[in-house]
């Protein structure tokens, strides 16, 4: 999973409560999680130990709006 903060629709709105900012301390990150890392972050977030990934890709929003 590629996480590109530059392409996040909620950038600067949800950064303070996003796992990328909490773990890396950087709002301008590009991070790649493999499947095991993605599952681990999800499990930690589900238990309230870290915030969840708040990424909403601009591409996903654009894809939904195409008729």
PDB file of N, CA, C, O and CB in Angstrom:
ATOM      1  N   UNK A   1       0.846  -1.167   0.000  1.00  0.00           N
ATOM      2  CA  UNK A   1       0.000   0.000   0.000  1.00  0.00           C
ATOM      3  C   UNK A   1       0.889   1.227   0.000  1.00  0.00           C
ATOM      4  O   UNK A   1       1.746   1.382   0.871  1.00  0.00           O
ATOM      5  CB  UNK A   1      -0.961   0.000   1.209  1.00  0.00           C
ATOM      6  N   UNK A   2       0.688   2.094  -0.971  1.00  0.00           N
ATOM      7  CA  UNK A   2       1.454   3.332  -1.068  1.00  0.00           C
ATOM      8  C   UNK A   2       0.628   4.460  -0.467  1.00  0.00           C
ATOM      9  O   UNK A   2      -0.518   4.678  -0.858  1.00  0.00           O
ATOM     10  CB  UNK A   2       1.838   3.647  -2.546  1.00  0.00           C
ATOM     11  N   UNK A   3       1.207   5.162   0.467  1.00  0.00           N
ATOM     12  CA  UNK A   3       0.551   6.286   1.121  1.00  0.00           C
ATOM     13  C   UNK A   3       1.288   7.545   0.691  1.00  0.00           C
ATOM     14  O   UNK A   3       2.452   7.743   1.039  1.00  0.00           O
ATOM     15  CB  UNK A   3       0.543   6.128   2.689  1.00  0.00           C
ATOM     16  N   UNK A   4       0.611   8.385  -0.058  1.00  0.00           N
ATOM     17  CA  UNK A   4       1.203   9.624  -0.551  1.00  0.00           C
ATOM     18  C   UNK A   4       0.417  10.790   0.031  1.00  0.00           C
ATOM     19  O   UNK A   4      -0.686  11.089  -0.428  1.00  0.00           O
ATOM     20  CB  UNK A   4       1.209   9.673  -2.114  1.00  0.00           C
ATOM     21  N   UNK A   5       0.970  11.437   1.023  1.00  0.00           N
ATOM     22  CA  UNK A   5       0.275  12.538   1.691  1.00  0.00           C
ATOM     23  C   UNK A   5      -0.034  13.687   0.744  1.00  0.00           C
ATOM     24  O   UNK A   5      -1.011  14.407   0.945  1.00  0.00           O
ATOM     25  CB  UNK A   5       1.103  13.045   2.849  1.00  0.00           C
ATOM     26  N   UNK A   6       0.780  13.865  -0.278  1.00  0.00           N
ATOM     27  CA  UNK A   6       0.550  14.931  -1.246  1.00  0.00           C
ATOM     28  C   UNK A   6      -0.751  14.714  -2.013  1.00  0.00           C
ATOM     29  O   UNK A   6      -1.356  15.679  -2.482  1.00  0.00           O
ATOM     30  CB  UNK A   6       1.722  15.022  -2.218  1.00  0.00           C
ATOM     31  N   UNK A   7      -1.189  13.465  -2.148  1.00  0.00           N
ATOM     32  CA  UNK A   7      -2.399  13.144  -2.902  1.00  0.00           C
ATOM     33  C   UNK A   7      -3.597  12.882  -1.993  1.00  0.00           C
ATOM     34  O   UNK A   7      -4.608  12.347  -2.447  1.00  0.00           O
ATOM     35  CB  UNK A   7      -2.153  11.936  -3.781  1.00  0.00           C
ATOM     36  N   UNK A   8      -3.499  13.247  -0.735  1.00  0.00           N
ATOM     37  CA  UNK A   8      -4.575  12.995   0.218  1.00  0.00           C
ATOM     38  C   UNK A   8      -5.592  14.130   0.190  1.00  0.00           C
ATOM     39  O   UNK A   8      -5.228  15.298   0.327  1.00  0.00           O
ATOM     40  CB  UNK A   8      -4.010  12.820   1.636  1.00  0.00           C
ATOM     41  N   UNK A   9      -6.855  13.790   0.014  1.00  0.00           N
ATOM     42  CA  UNK A   9      -7.936  14.781  -0.068  1.00  0.00           C
ATOM     43  C   UNK A   9      -8.151  15.522   1.253  1.00  0.00           C
ATOM     44  O   UNK A   9      -8.589  16.672   1.247  1.00  0.00           O
ATOM     45  CB  UNK A   9      -9.232  14.101  -0.486  1.00  0.00           C
ATOM     46  N   UNK A  10      -7.852  14.887   2.372  1.00  0.00           N
ATOM     47  CA  UNK A  10      -8.050  15.528   3.678  1.00  0.00           C
ATOM     48  C   UNK A  10      -6.735  16.006   4.288  1.00  0.00           C
ATOM     49  O   UNK A  10      -6.623  16.170   5.503  1.00  0.00           O
ATOM     50  CB  UNK A  10      -8.738  14.560   4.638  1.00  0.00           C
ATOM     51  N   UNK A  11      -5.756  16.224   3.437  1.00  0.00           N
ATOM     52  CA  UNK A  11      -4.466  16.736   3.895  1.00  0.00           C
ATOM     53  C   UNK A  11      -4.677  18.074   4.595  1.00  0.00           C
ATOM     54  O   UNK A  11      -5.463  18.903   4.137  1.00  0.00           O
ATOM     55  CB  UNK A  11      -3.472  16.885   2.709  1.00  0.00           C
ATOM     56  N   UNK A  12      -3.989  18.276   5.679  1.00  0.00           N
ATOM     57  CA  UNK A  12      -4.059  19.465   6.528  1.00  0.00           C
ATOM     58  C   UNK A  12      -5.363  19.551   7.324  1.00  0.00           C
ATOM     59  O   UNK A  12      -5.503  20.437   8.167  1.00  0.00           O
ATOM     60  CB  UNK A  12      -3.902  20.707   5.680  1.00  0.00           C
ATOM     61  N   UNK A  13      -6.307  18.663   7.077  1.00  0.00           N
ATOM     62  CA  UNK A  13      -7.540  18.629   7.850  1.00  0.00           C
ATOM     63  C   UNK A  13      -7.469  17.505   8.879  1.00  0.00           C
ATOM     64  O   UNK A  13      -7.845  17.693  10.036  1.00  0.00           O
ATOM     65  CB  UNK A  13      -8.764  18.446   6.924  1.00  0.00           C
ATOM     66  N   UNK A  14      -6.987  16.336   8.457  1.00  0.00           N
ATOM     67  CA  UNK A  14      -6.954  15.168   9.334  1.00  0.00           C
ATOM     68  C   UNK A  14      -5.538  14.723   9.690  1.00  0.00           C
ATOM     69  O   UNK A  14      -5.366  13.660  10.287  1.00  0.00           O
ATOM     70  CB  UNK A  14      -7.686  14.030   8.685  1.00  0.00           C
ATOM     71  N   UNK A  15      -4.539  15.494   9.344  1.00  0.00           N
ATOM     72  CA  UNK A  15      -3.139  15.094   9.590  1.00  0.00           C
ATOM     73  C   UNK A  15      -2.829  14.845  11.068  1.00  0.00           C
ATOM     74  O   UNK A  15      -2.114  13.900  11.401  1.00  0.00           O
ATOM     75  CB  UNK A  15      -2.203  16.162   9.062  1.00  0.00           C
ATOM     76  N   UNK A  16      -3.352  15.675  11.934  1.00  0.00           N
ATOM     77  CA  UNK A  16      -3.017  15.544  13.356  1.00  0.00           C
ATOM     78  C   UNK A  16      -3.484  14.237  13.961  1.00  0.00           C
ATOM     79  O   UNK A  16      -2.942  13.799  14.975  1.00  0.00           O
ATOM     80  CB  UNK A  16      -3.611  16.680  14.127  1.00  0.00           C
ATOM     81  N   UNK A  17      -4.479  13.607  13.358  1.00  0.00           N
ATOM     82  CA  UNK A  17      -5.006  12.355  13.871  1.00  0.00           C
ATOM     83  C   UNK A  17      -4.793  11.219  12.877  1.00  0.00           C
ATOM     84  O   UNK A  17      -5.613  10.305  12.791  1.00  0.00           O
ATOM     85  CB  UNK A  17      -6.486  12.500  14.196  1.00  0.00           C
ATOM     86  N   UNK A  18      -3.702  11.273  12.131  1.00  0.00           N
ATOM     87  CA  UNK A  18      -3.380  10.234  11.146  1.00  0.00           C
ATOM     88  C   UNK A  18      -2.131   9.475  11.604  1.00  0.00           C
ATOM     89  O   UNK A  18      -1.197  10.061  12.151  1.00  0.00           O
ATOM     90  CB  UNK A  18      -3.158  10.857   9.726  1.00  0.00           C
ATOM     91  N   UNK A  19      -2.137   8.185  11.374  1.00  0.00           N
ATOM     92  CA  UNK A  19      -1.025   7.347  11.801  1.00  0.00           C
ATOM     93  C   UNK A  19       0.300   7.776  11.168  1.00  0.00           C
ATOM     94  O   UNK A  19       1.348   7.643  11.800  1.00  0.00           O
ATOM     95  CB  UNK A  19      -1.313   5.899  11.460  1.00  0.00           C
ATOM     96  N   UNK A  20       0.278   8.278   9.955  1.00  0.00           N
ATOM     97  CA  UNK A  20       1.524   8.692   9.295  1.00  0.00           C
ATOM     98  C   UNK A  20       2.185   9.815  10.086  1.00  0.00           C
ATOM     99  O   UNK A  20       3.388   9.766  10.342  1.00  0.00           O
ATOM    100  CB  UNK A  20       1.253   9.148   7.838  1.00  0.00           C
ATOM    101  N   UNK A  21       1.414  10.822  10.475  1.00  0.00           N
ATOM    102  CA  UNK A  21       1.967  11.935  11.253  1.00  0.00           C
ATOM    103  C   UNK A  21       2.428  11.463  12.621  1.00  0.00           C
ATOM    104  O   UNK A  21       3.481  11.885  13.100  1.00  0.00           O
ATOM    105  CB  UNK A  21       0.931  13.055  11.407  1.00  0.00           C
ATOM    106  N   UNK A  22       1.654  10.595  13.254  1.00  0.00           N
ATOM    107  CA  UNK A  22       2.013  10.107  14.588  1.00  0.00           C
ATOM    108  C   UNK A  22       3.294   9.286  14.545  1.00  0.00           C
ATOM    109  O   UNK A  22       4.173   9.467  15.388  1.00  0.00           O
ATOM    110  CB  UNK A  22       0.874   9.268  15.176  1.00  0.00           C
ATOM    111  N   UNK A  23       3.412   8.388  13.577  1.00  0.00           N
ATOM    112  CA  UNK A  23       4.595   7.522  13.518  1.00  0.00           C
ATOM    113  C   UNK A  23       5.816   8.216  12.940  1.00  0.00           C
ATOM    114  O   UNK A  23       6.933   7.989  13.404  1.00  0.00           O
ATOM    115  CB  UNK A  23       4.292   6.298  12.703  1.00  0.00           C
ATOM    116  N   UNK A  24       5.617   9.064  11.925  1.00  0.00           N
ATOM    117  CA  UNK A  24       6.755   9.669  11.239  1.00  0.00           C
ATOM    118  C   UNK A  24       6.971  11.131  11.591  1.00  0.00           C
ATOM    119  O   UNK A  24       8.052  11.670  11.355  1.00  0.00           O
ATOM    120  CB  UNK A  24       6.576   9.543   9.766  1.00  0.00           C
ATOM    121  N   UNK A  25       5.953  11.782  12.155  1.00  0.00           N
ATOM    122  CA  UNK A  25       6.075  13.188  12.485  1.00  0.00           C
ATOM    123  C   UNK A  25       6.198  14.075  11.264  1.00  0.00           C
ATOM    124  O   UNK A  25       6.737  15.179  11.349  1.00  0.00           O
ATOM    125  CB  UNK A  25       7.249  13.395  13.369  1.00  0.00           C
ATOM    126  N   UNK A  26       5.705  13.609  10.135  1.00  0.00           N
ATOM    127  CA  UNK A  26       5.861  14.340   8.885  1.00  0.00           C
ATOM    128  C   UNK A  26       4.551  14.317   8.116  1.00  0.00           C
ATOM    129  O   UNK A  26       4.001  13.249   7.851  1.00  0.00           O
ATOM    130  CB  UNK A  26       7.003  13.744   8.034  1.00  0.00           C
ATOM    131  N   UNK A  27       4.057  15.479   7.761  1.00  0.00           N
ATOM    132  CA  UNK A  27       2.805  15.570   7.002  1.00  0.00           C
ATOM    133  C   UNK A  27       3.027  15.476   5.503  1.00  0.00           C
ATOM    134  O   UNK A  27       2.058  15.401   4.748  1.00  0.00           O
ATOM    135  CB  UNK A  27       2.096  16.865   7.325  1.00  0.00           C
ATOM    136  N   UNK A  28       4.243  15.477   5.062  1.00  0.00           N
ATOM    137  CA  UNK A  28       4.543  15.449   3.629  1.00  0.00           C
ATOM    138  C   UNK A  28       5.198  14.142   3.243  1.00  0.00           C
ATOM    139  O   UNK A  28       6.112  14.118   2.418  1.00  0.00           O
ATOM    140  CB  UNK A  28       5.445  16.619   3.242  1.00  0.00           C
ATOM    141  N   UNK A  29       4.741  13.068   3.827  1.00  0.00           N
ATOM    142  CA  UNK A  29       5.393  11.782   3.650  1.00  0.00           C
ATOM    143  C   UNK A  29       4.849  11.003   2.465  1.00  0.00           C
ATOM    144  O   UNK A  29       3.710  11.182   2.036  1.00  0.00           O
ATOM    145  CB  UNK A  29       5.250  10.967   4.894  1.00  0.00           C
ATOM    146  N   UNK A  30       5.694  10.148   1.963  1.00  0.00           N
ATOM    147  CA  UNK A  30       5.285   9.092   1.053  1.00  0.00           C
ATOM    148  C   UNK A  30       5.816   7.823   1.682  1.00  0.00           C
ATOM    149  O   UNK A  30       7.024   7.665   1.856  1.00  0.00           O
ATOM    150  CB  UNK A  30       5.824   9.310  -0.433  1.00  0.00           C
ATOM    151  N   UNK A  31       4.920   6.924   2.020  1.00  0.00           N
ATOM    152  CA  UNK A  31       5.269   5.716   2.753  1.00  0.00           C
ATOM    153  C   UNK A  31       4.679   4.528   2.019  1.00  0.00           C
ATOM    154  O   UNK A  31       3.601   4.625   1.431  1.00  0.00           O
ATOM    155  CB  UNK A  31       4.763   5.774   4.223  1.00  0.00           C
ATOM    156  N   UNK A  32       5.373   3.428   2.052  1.00  0.00           N
ATOM    157  CA  UNK A  32       4.824   2.209   1.477  1.00  0.00           C
ATOM    158  C   UNK A  32       4.793   1.133   2.556  1.00  0.00           C
ATOM    159  O   UNK A  32       5.830   0.772   3.112  1.00  0.00           O
ATOM    160  CB  UNK A  32       5.656   1.742   0.245  1.00  0.00           C
ATOM    161  N   UNK A  33       3.607   0.629   2.845  1.00  0.00           N
ATOM    162  CA  UNK A  33       3.424  -0.470   3.790  1.00  0.00           C
ATOM    163  C   UNK A  33       3.229  -1.747   3.000  1.00  0.00           C
ATOM    164  O   UNK A  33       2.461  -1.774   2.038  1.00  0.00           O
ATOM    165  CB  UNK A  33       2.216  -0.211   4.742  1.00  0.00           C
ATOM    166  N   UNK A  34       3.920  -2.809   3.400  1.00  0.00           N
ATOM    167  CA  UNK A  34       3.593  -4.107   2.805  1.00  0.00           C
ATOM    168  C   UNK A  34       2.343  -4.630   3.509  1.00  0.00           C
ATOM    169  O   UNK A  34       1.852  -3.996   4.442  1.00  0.00           O
ATOM    170  CB  UNK A  34       4.797  -5.128   2.932  1.00  0.00           C
ATOM    171  N   UNK A  35       1.828  -5.765   3.080  1.00  0.00           N
ATOM    172  CA  UNK A  35       0.573  -6.287   3.622  1.00  0.00           C
ATOM    173  C   UNK A  35       0.644  -6.524   5.131  1.00  0.00           C
ATOM    174  O   UNK A  35      -0.300  -6.205   5.854  1.00  0.00           O
ATOM    175  CB  UNK A  35       0.205  -7.581   2.918  1.00  0.00           C
ATOM    176  N   UNK A  36       1.751  -7.079   5.605  1.00  0.00           N
ATOM    177  CA  UNK A  36       1.898  -7.353   7.042  1.00  0.00           C
ATOM    178  C   UNK A  36       1.915  -6.057   7.845  1.00  0.00           C
ATOM    179  O   UNK A  36       1.299  -5.980   8.908  1.00  0.00           O
ATOM    180  CB  UNK A  36       3.186  -8.155   7.312  1.00  0.00           C
ATOM    181  N   UNK A  37       2.608  -5.046   7.352  1.00  0.00           N
ATOM    182  CA  UNK A  37       2.653  -3.754   8.048  1.00  0.00           C
ATOM    183  C   UNK A  37       1.274  -3.093   8.047  1.00  0.00           C
ATOM    184  O   UNK A  37       0.850  -2.516   9.048  1.00  0.00           O
ATOM    185  CB  UNK A  37       3.694  -2.819   7.388  1.00  0.00           C
ATOM    186  N   UNK A  38       0.589  -3.183   6.923  1.00  0.00           N
ATOM    187  CA  UNK A  38      -0.758  -2.606   6.826  1.00  0.00           C
ATOM    188  C   UNK A  38      -1.699  -3.283   7.821  1.00  0.00           C
ATOM    189  O   UNK A  38      -2.488  -2.603   8.477  1.00  0.00           O
ATOM    190  CB  UNK A  38      -1.312  -2.745   5.385  1.00  0.00           C
ATOM    191  N   UNK A  39      -1.630  -4.584   7.942  1.00  0.00           N
ATOM    192  CA  UNK A  39      -2.461  -5.309   8.905  1.00  0.00           C
ATOM    193  C   UNK A  39      -2.080  -4.952  10.339  1.00  0.00           C
ATOM    194  O   UNK A  39      -2.954  -4.798  11.192  1.00  0.00           O
ATOM    195  CB  UNK A  39      -2.332  -6.822   8.689  1.00  0.00           C
ATOM    196  N   UNK A  40      -0.784  -4.819  10.611  1.00  0.00           N
ATOM    197  CA  UNK A  40      -0.327  -4.472  11.962  1.00  0.00           C
ATOM    198  C   UNK A  40      -0.818  -3.082  12.366  1.00  0.00           C
ATOM    199  O   UNK A  40      -1.289  -2.889  13.487  1.00  0.00           O
ATOM    200  CB  UNK A  40       1.212  -4.533  12.043  1.00  0.00           C
ATOM    201  N   UNK A  41      -0.710  -2.121  11.461  1.00  0.00           N
ATOM    202  CA  UNK A  41      -1.194  -0.769  11.743  1.00  0.00           C
ATOM    203  C   UNK A  41      -2.704  -0.801  11.970  1.00  0.00           C
ATOM    204  O   UNK A  41      -3.209  -0.138  12.875  1.00  0.00           O
ATOM    205  CB  UNK A  41      -0.837   0.201  10.583  1.00  0.00           C
ATOM    206  N   UNK A  42      -3.418  -1.560  11.160  1.00  0.00           N
ATOM    207  CA  UNK A  42      -4.864  -1.691  11.330  1.00  0.00           C
ATOM    208  C   UNK A  42      -5.239  -2.302  12.667  1.00  0.00           C
ATOM    209  O   UNK A  42      -6.194  -1.865  13.310  1.00  0.00           O
ATOM    210  CB  UNK A  42      -5.441  -2.526  10.217  1.00  0.00           C
ATOM    211  N   UNK A  43      -4.487  -3.316  13.089  1.00  0.00           N
ATOM    212  CA  UNK A  43      -4.760  -3.971  14.380  1.00  0.00           C
ATOM    213  C   UNK A  43      -4.483  -3.023  15.548  1.00  0.00           C
ATOM    214  O   UNK A  43      -5.265  -2.963  16.497  1.00  0.00           O
ATOM    215  CB  UNK A  43      -3.906  -5.251  14.528  1.00  0.00           C
ATOM    216  N   UNK A  44      -3.390  -2.292  15.483  1.00  0.00           N
ATOM    217  CA  UNK A  44      -3.072  -1.326  16.539  1.00  0.00           C
ATOM    218  C   UNK A  44      -4.118  -0.214  16.597  1.00  0.00           C
ATOM    219  O   UNK A  44      -4.524   0.208  17.680  1.00  0.00           O
ATOM    220  CB  UNK A  44      -1.675  -0.724  16.313  1.00  0.00           C
ATOM    221  N   UNK A  45      -4.547   0.253  15.437  1.00  0.00           N
ATOM    222  CA  UNK A  45      -5.567   1.305  15.389  1.00  0.00           C
ATOM    223  C   UNK A  45      -6.911   0.790  15.909  1.00  0.00           C
ATOM    224  O   UNK A  45      -7.628   1.514  16.599  1.00  0.00           O
ATOM    225  CB  UNK A  45      -5.723   1.835  13.952  1.00  0.00           C
ATOM    226  N   UNK A  46      -7.248  -0.441  15.583  1.00  0.00           N
ATOM    227  CA  UNK A  46      -8.521  -1.019  16.033  1.00  0.00           C
ATOM    228  C   UNK A  46      -8.588  -1.114  17.559  1.00  0.00           C
ATOM    229  O   UNK A  46      -9.672  -1.061  18.140  1.00  0.00           O
ATOM    230  CB  UNK A  46      -8.718  -2.411  15.417  1.00  0.00           C
ATOM    231  N   UNK A  47      -7.439  -1.252  18.198  1.00  0.00           N
ATOM    232  CA  UNK A  47      -7.385  -1.330  19.661  1.00  0.00           C
ATOM    233  C   UNK A  47      -7.191   0.033  20.324  1.00  0.00           C
ATOM    234  O   UNK A  47      -7.110   0.135  21.548  1.00  0.00           O
ATOM    235  CB  UNK A  47      -6.266  -2.256  20.081  1.00  0.00           C
ATOM    236  N   UNK A  48      -7.119   1.074  19.500  1.00  0.00           N
ATOM    237  CA  UNK A  48      -6.990   2.425  20.041  1.00  0.00           C
ATOM    238  C   UNK A  48      -5.575   2.799  20.458  1.00  0.00           C
ATOM    239  O   UNK A  48      -5.380   3.797  21.151  1.00  0.00           O
ATOM    240  CB  UNK A  48      -7.891   2.576  21.208  1.00  0.00           C
ATOM    241  N   UNK A  49      -4.596   2.018  20.048  1.00  0.00           N
ATOM    242  CA  UNK A  49      -3.213   2.303  20.446  1.00  0.00           C
ATOM    243  C   UNK A  49      -2.556   3.373  19.584  1.00  0.00           C
ATOM    244  O   UNK A  49      -1.665   4.086  20.046  1.00  0.00           O
ATOM    245  CB  UNK A  49      -2.392   1.039  20.384  1.00  0.00           C
ATOM    246  N   UNK A  50      -2.987   3.485  18.348  1.00  0.00           N
ATOM    247  CA  UNK A  50      -2.519   4.520  17.436  1.00  0.00           C
ATOM    248  C   UNK A  50      -3.726   4.996  16.633  1.00  0.00           C
ATOM    249  O   UNK A  50      -4.718   4.275  16.527  1.00  0.00           O
ATOM    250  CB  UNK A  50      -1.369   3.991  16.494  1.00  0.00           C
ATOM    251  N   UNK A  51      -3.654   6.195  16.070  1.00  0.00           N
ATOM    252  CA  UNK A  51      -4.772   6.637  15.228  1.00  0.00           C
ATOM    253  C   UNK A  51      -4.780   5.847  13.922  1.00  0.00           C
ATOM    254  O   UNK A  51      -3.747   5.322  13.508  1.00  0.00           O
ATOM    255  CB  UNK A  51      -4.679   8.163  14.939  1.00  0.00           C
ATOM    256  N   UNK A  52      -5.931   5.760  13.278  1.00  0.00           N
ATOM    257  CA  UNK A  52      -6.003   5.050  12.001  1.00  0.00           C
ATOM    258  C   UNK A  52      -5.404   5.873  10.870  1.00  0.00           C
ATOM    259  O   UNK A  52      -5.120   7.062  11.021  1.00  0.00           O
ATOM    260  CB  UNK A  52      -7.450   4.695  11.674  1.00  0.00           C
ATOM    261  N   UNK A  53      -5.223   5.221   9.752  1.00  0.00           N
ATOM    262  CA  UNK A  53      -4.801   5.910   8.543  1.00  0.00           C
ATOM    263  C   UNK A  53      -5.983   6.734   8.051  1.00  0.00           C
ATOM    264  O   UNK A  53      -7.065   6.191   7.829  1.00  0.00           O
ATOM    265  CB  UNK A  53      -4.307   4.903   7.445  1.00  0.00           C
ATOM    266  N   UNK A  54      -5.790   8.015   7.882  1.00  0.00           N
ATOM    267  CA  UNK A  54      -6.874   8.917   7.467  1.00  0.00           C
ATOM    268  C   UNK A  54      -6.828   9.224   5.976  1.00  0.00           C
ATOM    269  O   UNK A  54      -7.603  10.054   5.500  1.00  0.00           O
ATOM    270  CB  UNK A  54      -6.803  10.217   8.255  1.00  0.00           C
ATOM    271  N   UNK A  55      -5.955   8.586   5.240  1.00  0.00           N
ATOM    272  CA  UNK A  55      -5.760   8.859   3.816  1.00  0.00           C
ATOM    273  C   UNK A  55      -7.046   8.667   3.032  1.00  0.00           C
ATOM    274  O   UNK A  55      -7.669   7.606   3.082  1.00  0.00           O
ATOM    275  CB  UNK A  55      -4.671   7.961   3.248  1.00  0.00           C
ATOM    276  N   UNK A  56      -7.433   9.704   2.310  1.00  0.00           N
ATOM    277  CA  UNK A  56      -8.501   9.619   1.326  1.00  0.00           C
ATOM    278  C   UNK A  56      -7.883  10.112   0.031  1.00  0.00           C
ATOM    279  O   UNK A  56      -7.666  11.310  -0.154  1.00  0.00           O
ATOM    280  CB  UNK A  56      -9.790  10.464   1.744  1.00  0.00           C
ATOM    281  N   UNK A  57      -7.608   9.194  -0.841  1.00  0.00           N
ATOM    282  CA  UNK A  57      -6.905   9.513  -2.079  1.00  0.00           C
ATOM    283  C   UNK A  57      -7.769  10.361  -2.996  1.00  0.00           C
ATOM    284  O   UNK A  57      -8.952  10.078  -3.182  1.00  0.00           O
ATOM    285  CB  UNK A  57      -6.479   8.236  -2.795  1.00  0.00           C
ATOM    286  N   UNK A  58      -7.184  11.389  -3.563  1.00  0.00           N
ATOM    287  CA  UNK A  58      -7.886  12.238  -4.521  1.00  0.00           C
ATOM    288  C   UNK A  58      -8.323  11.390  -5.707  1.00  0.00           C
ATOM    289  O   UNK A  58      -9.401  11.614  -6.257  1.00  0.00           O
ATOM    290  CB  UNK A  58      -6.988  13.420  -4.988  1.00  0.00           C
ATOM    291  N   UNK A  59      -7.510  10.424  -6.110  1.00  0.00           N
ATOM    292  CA  UNK A  59      -7.857   9.556  -7.239  1.00  0.00           C
ATOM    293  C   UNK A  59      -9.127   8.762  -6.947  1.00  0.00           C
ATOM    294  O   UNK A  59      -9.945   8.580  -7.848  1.00  0.00           O
ATOM    295  CB  UNK A  59      -6.697   8.598  -7.556  1.00  0.00           C
ATOM    296  N   UNK A  60      -9.317   8.286  -5.721  1.00  0.00           N
ATOM    297  CA  UNK A  60     -10.521   7.534  -5.369  1.00  0.00           C
ATOM    298  C   UNK A  60     -11.755   8.411  -5.487  1.00  0.00           C
ATOM    299  O   UNK A  60     -12.792   7.954  -5.966  1.00  0.00           O
ATOM    300  CB  UNK A  60     -10.410   6.969  -3.950  1.00  0.00           C
ATOM    301  N   UNK A  61     -11.662   9.643  -5.064  1.00  0.00           N
ATOM    302  CA  UNK A  61     -12.798  10.562  -5.151  1.00  0.00           C
ATOM    303  C   UNK A  61     -13.106  10.856  -6.612  1.00  0.00           C
ATOM    304  O   UNK A  61     -14.272  10.875  -7.004  1.00  0.00           O
ATOM    305  CB  UNK A  61     -12.509  11.877  -4.380  1.00  0.00           C
ATOM    306  N   UNK A  62     -12.087  11.082  -7.414  1.00  0.00           N
ATOM    307  CA  UNK A  62     -12.274  11.363  -8.836  1.00  0.00           C
ATOM    308  C   UNK A  62     -12.916  10.164  -9.528  1.00  0.00           C
ATOM    309  O   UNK A  62     -13.816  10.339 -10.349  1.00  0.00           O
ATOM    310  CB  UNK A  62     -10.928  11.714  -9.506  1.00  0.00           C
ATOM    311  N   UNK A  63     -12.464   8.941  -9.207  1.00  0.00           N
ATOM    312  CA  UNK A  63     -13.020   7.742  -9.825  1.00  0.00           C
ATOM    313  C   UNK A  63     -14.498   7.591  -9.518  1.00  0.00           C
ATOM    314  O   UNK A  63     -15.260   7.156 -10.381  1.00  0.00           O
ATOM    315  CB  UNK A  63     -12.269   6.511  -9.358  1.00  0.00           C
ATOM    316  N   UNK A  64     -14.918   7.936  -8.324  1.00  0.00           N
ATOM    317  CA  UNK A  64     -16.319   7.811  -7.932  1.00  0.00           C
ATOM    318  C   UNK A  64     -17.193   8.808  -8.652  1.00  0.00           C
ATOM    319  O   UNK A  64     -18.374   8.543  -8.874  1.00  0.00           O
ATOM    320  CB  UNK A  64     -16.468   7.987  -6.443  1.00  0.00           C
ATOM    321  N   UNK A  65     -16.646   9.940  -9.019  1.00  0.00           N
ATOM    322  CA  UNK A  65     -17.444  10.999  -9.619  1.00  0.00           C
ATOM    323  C   UNK A  65     -17.586  10.857 -11.136  1.00  0.00           C
ATOM    324  O   UNK A  65     -18.279  11.655 -11.767  1.00  0.00           O
ATOM    325  CB  UNK A  65     -16.836  12.332  -9.293  1.00  0.00           C
ATOM    326  N   UNK A  66     -16.952   9.875 -11.712  1.00  0.00           N
ATOM    327  CA  UNK A  66     -17.057   9.649 -13.152  1.00  0.00           C
ATOM    328  C   UNK A  66     -18.310   8.826 -13.429  1.00  0.00           C
ATOM    329  O   UNK A  66     -18.499   7.756 -12.850  1.00  0.00           O
ATOM    330  CB  UNK A  66     -15.786   8.930 -13.705  1.00  0.00           C
ATOM    331  N   UNK A  67     -19.159   9.328 -14.310  1.00  0.00           N
ATOM    332  CA  UNK A  67     -20.419   8.625 -14.602  1.00  0.00           C
ATOM    333  C   UNK A  67     -20.230   7.572 -15.662  1.00  0.00           C
ATOM    334  O   UNK A  67     -21.185   6.887 -16.029  1.00  0.00           O
ATOM    335  CB  UNK A  67     -21.493   9.606 -15.047  1.00  0.00           C
TER     336      UNK A  67
END
